[in-house]
Amino acid sequence: MKMDSSQIKIDLFRKLDSLRGRNLEEAYGLLLNFINGKSQIDDWKNLTSEQKDALNLGIEQLDKGQGRNHGSVMTDMRKRFSNG
């Protein structure tokens, strides 16, 4: 059965409305990634080669387990830039 756009939106809303907790957050993230995907591709194309190289280096470091968690970075930045 082929649905028109309004039927698709209603069906999608009902399915999203039934989700709770982590499942809702994951669906939201997937939907945003899909919607924003085109602009993110364009953003990548607009980066300089140096910016792309730096991002790729960061990804490689994360893949090797050389990353730091957000809390640790934030603690260091607060110490570094606090007025006390």
C-alpha positions as CSV (number, residue, x, y, z in Angstrom):
1,M,0.0,0.0,0.0
2,K,1.4,3.4,-1.0
3,M,1.1,6.2,1.5
4,D,1.0,9.9,0.6
5,S,3.2,12.3,2.5
6,S,0.5,13.2,5.2
7,Q,-0.1,9.5,5.9
8,I,3.7,8.9,6.2
9,K,4.0,11.8,8.7
10,I,1.1,10.6,10.8
11,D,2.5,7.0,10.8
12,L,6.0,8.3,11.7
13,F,4.6,10.5,14.5
14,R,2.7,7.5,16.0
15,K,5.7,5.3,15.9
16,L,7.9,8.0,17.5
17,D,5.2,8.8,20.0
18,S,5.3,5.2,21.2
19,L,9.0,5.3,22.0
20,R,10.4,6.0,25.4
21,G,13.7,6.7,27.0
22,R,16.8,5.6,25.2
23,N,14.9,4.4,22.2
24,L,13.4,7.8,21.7
25,E,16.8,9.5,22.0
26,E,18.3,7.1,19.5
27,A,15.5,7.6,17.0
28,Y,15.8,11.4,17.4
29,G,19.5,11.2,16.8
30,L,19.1,9.1,13.7
31,L,16.4,11.4,12.3
32,L,18.5,14.5,12.9
33,N,21.6,12.9,11.4
34,F,19.5,12.0,8.3
35,I,18.0,15.5,8.1
36,N,21.3,17.3,8.7
37,G,23.4,14.9,6.6
38,K,23.4,17.0,3.4
39,S,24.5,20.2,5.3
40,Q,27.2,18.2,7.1
41,I,28.6,16.9,3.8
42,D,28.6,20.5,2.4
43,D,30.4,21.6,5.7
44,W,33.1,19.0,5.1
45,K,33.6,20.2,1.6
46,N,34.1,23.8,2.8
47,L,36.9,22.9,5.3
48,T,40.5,23.6,4.4
49,S,42.8,20.6,3.9
50,E,44.5,21.5,7.2
51,Q,41.2,21.3,9.0
52,K,40.3,18.0,7.4
53,D,43.8,16.6,8.3
54,A,43.4,17.6,11.9
55,L,39.9,16.0,12.1
56,N,41.2,12.8,10.5
57,L,44.2,12.8,12.9
58,G,41.7,13.1,15.8
59,I,39.7,10.2,14.5
60,E,42.8,8.0,14.1
61,Q,43.8,8.8,17.7
62,L,40.4,7.8,19.0
63,D,40.5,4.6,17.0
64,K,43.8,3.8,18.7
65,G,42.3,4.4,22.1
66,Q,44.2,7.7,22.6
67,G,41.2,9.8,23.3
68,R,40.2,11.5,26.6
69,N,36.7,11.6,28.1
70,H,34.7,14.8,28.1
71,G,34.7,15.2,31.9
72,S,38.5,15.0,32.0
73,V,39.0,17.6,29.3
74,M,36.4,19.9,30.9
75,T,38.2,19.6,34.3
76,D,41.5,20.5,32.8
77,M,40.0,23.4,30.9
78,R,38.4,24.8,34.1
79,K,41.7,24.6,35.9
80,R,43.5,26.2,33.0
81,F,41.1,29.1,32.5
82,S,39.7,29.7,35.9
83,N,40.3,33.0,37.6
84,G,41.5,31.5,40.8
